[in-house]
Amino acid sequence: MRIHLKLLSTFVIALACAFGPAQAQPAAGGYRFSPVNQFDINLTAAYWNPIIQYVSEKSGVKLSLKIGRTSADTTAYVLTQEVEFVFTNHLFSPEREQLGWKVFGRRQMPPIQGQIVVPADSPITDLKQLDGQEVAFAGPEAFVIYKVPYAHLLNSGINVKVVFGGNQNGALAQLFAGKVKAAGGNSQLIEAYAKREGKKFRVLWTSEPFNDLALMVSSKVPEKDARAVAQAFLNMHNDPKGRDVLHQTSQKVGLPADAYFIPASGADYAAYRNFYQSAPASLR
């Protein structure tokens, strides 16, 4: 399945590059914004809809939320150029950087880390005990939740049976239902889930740090619109109304109240590019 997904990814990238640099024109409904499914669909919408409504009003550029059922579905929208703005860390592989997406911001949050976790009362205390066991991950596109921890397992000679939950919540739901022995995780989302759901974890392994997901704009969006949207995101915490939206939405998903957006560039994502230089071929 991963081979087929990689071939599809390569195909859509080649197709995208074949169409020249024509600018995207906003449809009647404006531009589409696709954030990676870090939570289930309802929680993802509850977090992002008030934010993009504020950004639309402040910038004068209409944005609408476009998310798929899973993180892989949402990323497919990006690869087939069905959206113009994204919040993702799925576009830093050598192939996908050819698509021309530009980083303009990220959340002001500590770096995130890939993790492999079990419930606090699990008898499993060492990664080697997972050999031959089922382990849940968000999905084949999830960088920190799947690619980073699974690469570590492969490089350590620990062969697990991969189960995809669609997003972080789905993977953790399978873990606490006893359907899998462990789960891959994003340290930020693991902490938020524990706070939101009252669960406790034992962390078996933690990766090197990576910057939080990037706000990115398609190179086909006119500069005027791209700049207006970026300024609305990045100045949101300086406006009382914007700050209130950030506080309320962060509370819904278990993020700190000061999880606002700050300027960023592609240089902030060097750790992602470094990963792909040495990652197993099946994960590139």
Secondary structure, 3 states (H helix, E strand, C coil): CHHHHHHHHHHHHHHHHHCCCCCCCCECCEEEEEECCCCCHHHHHHHHHHHHHHHHHHHCCCEEECCCCCHHHHHHHHHCCCCCEEEECCCCCCCHHHHCCEEEEEECCCCEEEEEEEECCCCCCCHHHHCCCEEEECCCCCHHHHHHHHHHHHHCCCCCEEEECCCHHHHHHHHHCCCCCEEEEEHHHHHHHHHHHCCCEEEEEEEEEECCCEEEECCCCCHHHHHHHHHHHHCHHHCHHHHHHHHHHHHHHCCCCCCCEEECCHHHHHHHHHHHHHCCHHHC
